């Protein structure tokens, strides 16, 4: 049986939504796997059309994180040169926790779009829960996540799943400030 949310619960949700930030700089300590599993437990309650639950969460062991970091450095080397690649590799290897989230592929284009949207809702649940526990997340969707070698490096089949993102998580070293456009700039009425 569902309960009506309490006003204090609404304030806590509003606070988490407004205060959560993308974290770029982490402390070295890795949050416990149990805490991340709690966040995944909450993530899976995201709305999803026809209850498809199209998401899958993959923890990356240090060896897998190393391979992805090296793949990213290769891509950076081809684009920006050796110094940029070395810098990127060094930075990526400092990231504490690594997770990849995928979405099941579907031959029906509308269903696939709905499932991807559901995965994005799950990601928001995941990030918000971790934020309330003092853990920040960076959702990366850069070129490395779209490279065919990303899939093969992790043993994923691109015909079966689509990468929603690569996620770094950990305790924030720096929490950036942020602003948003005024409400009047993004709300209109159609008649």
Secondary structure, DSSP 8 states (H G I E B T S, - for coil): ------HHHHHHHHHHHHH--B---B-S----HHHHHHHHHHHTTS--GGG---EEEEE--HHHHHHHHHHHHHHHHHHH-HHHHHHHHHHHTT--EEEEEEEE--SSHHHHHHHHHHHHHHHHHHHHHHHHTTEEEEEE-SHHHHSHHHHHHHT--TTTEEEEEEEEEEEBS---------GGGT-----
